[in-house]
Amino acid sequence: MKKFVACLATSLALIGAPAAYAQTADAASTAAAKELFESMNYRTVMIGAMQQMAQGMGASLRAGAEASIKNNPKLSDADKQKALAKMEAELPAAINAMQSVMNDQTLVDDILAETVPLYARHFSADELKQITAFYRSPVGAKMLNLMPQLMGEGMQVGQQIVQRRIGPMLQKLQQGQK
């Protein structure tokens, strides 16, 4: 269980890990990127996305841990029951710890601080102003308004698809270990 939680935490950290770029952004592009994120109401959108992830995290962790235990051919039924009971005892603390990270609003500040230069490196100031104009349009505003909901629903769809594939994959891996 601890290995599973550590693995998940590492995976989440790597998803957001900044890549090193030789390219630097000019001041105009940086200012335009900040304006873009302001027009997108980025902070609120990201807080909503983090809350959606935090809400689904418990079910996702539980499903992954249960599948790992139940599909382990090296464990007897009694050992599986013990492992499931241990998981149920330890899981709430792990979920709470991960949810507190996801719900920490300074996380969004850190993401924003590193995302602005990323956009400024890949878009010119003029391109960023055009994107900003889109988000200030009625369709862009609608997209921004629906983005947290769409991200949450999209994550649920993704989790369902992944969960359907994890069980058979774990079985194959464990059969190969025999």
N, C-alpha and C positions, 0 to 999 in steps of 0.2 A: 504494500500500500504506500509506504513512504517513498519507494522508488518511483511508483506511478505519479505521485504528487510532485516529486522533484522533477520528473521528466516533463510533466505538463507545465510546471512553472518555467523551466528552461525553454520550452517551446514557445511559450507566450513572450518571454523576454527576447528571444531571437527574432520573433515576428517584427518587433519594433526596433530591433538593433539598427543603428544608423550605419550606412555604408560610407566608406571614405571616397570622396570625389576630388579629383585634381582641380576641377572647374570651380571657380568662385563666382559669387553673384555680385552685381554692381548695386549701388545704393538705390537707384531708381527701381530696379526690379525687386529689391527687398521691400521697399516702401509699397510698391504695387501689390506684392504678395500679402503684406500685412493688411492692406485695404481689402483685398480679395477675401481673406479669412474673416475680416470684420463683416463684410457684406453677406458672407455665408452663415453668419452667426455660428461660426465654427466651434466656439467653446461650448455653446448649448447643445449643438449637434453631437459633439464628442462625449459630453457628459451623458446624454441620452443613450448613445451607443455603448458606453462603458456600463451603464446601468443595465442595459439589455443583456450584455455579456455576463455581468455579475449574476443576474437572475437565472440565466440558463446554465451557469457553471455547475451548480450542485447536481442537477440531473445528469449533466454530461460526465462529471467525475464519477458519480455513482454508477452510471451505465458502463463506463469503461472499466472500472474496478471490478464490478460484478462479472462482466464478460471475461475478464482476465482470470478471475478465480474459478468461475463455473466451467471454463473451457480448458482448465489446466489438467491434463490427464495424469500428472504426477501426484495429484491430491486425491485422497479417498473422499467418499461422501462426507464422512465425519470431519475430515480436515477442511473440506470446503465449507462446511457449516461453521466451523471455528473461525476460518478466515473471513467469512461473510460477517460474522458477529463482531470480529475485531475491526473490520472495515467500517461497520455501522457505528462503532464506538469512536473511531478516530476521524471519520469523515467530517462530522460537523465542524470540528476545529480547523481542519484543512480548508473547508469551504469558506468559513468565516475569515480566515487569514487571507485567502485569495480574493474574496469579495471586498475586504477592506482596502486592498491594493487597488482594485478596479474602481472603487468608489472614492478614492482619494483625489480630490479635485486638483491637487498640484500635479498629478499625473498628466492631466490635460494641458497644464501650463508647460510641462516639459516636452510633451509631444508637439505642441504648437511652436515652441522655441526652436525645435529641430526641423519642423516641417516647412516653416517660412523660408529658410535658406534653400531647402530642396526645390520648392516651386520657383524661387528666384533664380536658381541655376538652370532650370529647364525651360523657363518661359521668359520672354522679353517683357519689359515693363508694359509695352503696348498690348501684347497678348494677354497679360494678366488683367489689364484694364478692360479688354473685350470680355473676358470670362466674368469679371466683376459685373459688367453691364448685364450679362445674361442672368446672373443670380439676383439682380435687382429688378428683372422683368417679372411679370405675373407667373409665367411658366417656371422660371428659375426659383421664385419664391415658393411655388407649390412643391417643387422638387425638394427644396430644403426643408419644408414643413413635413413632408412625408419620409424624408431620409431616415430618421431614427426608427420609424415603424418598418420601413422596407428593409433596413439592416437587421432588425430583430427577426422579422419573418424569414429573411434570407438565411440568417444564422440557424434558425430552427430547421429549415429545409436542409441545409448543409449537415447539421448534426444528425438528422434522420438518415440521410444517405450514408454518412460515415459510419453510423452505428450498424446499419445493415451490412456493411462490408467488414467491420472490425471482427465480428464473431467468426466468420469463415476464415479470415486471414489469421487470426490467433490459432484456430484449429490447425491450419496448415503448418504454421510455425512450430506448434507444439508437437505435431505428428513427426515433423522432421527432426525433433530433438530426441525421439525415442531410440 
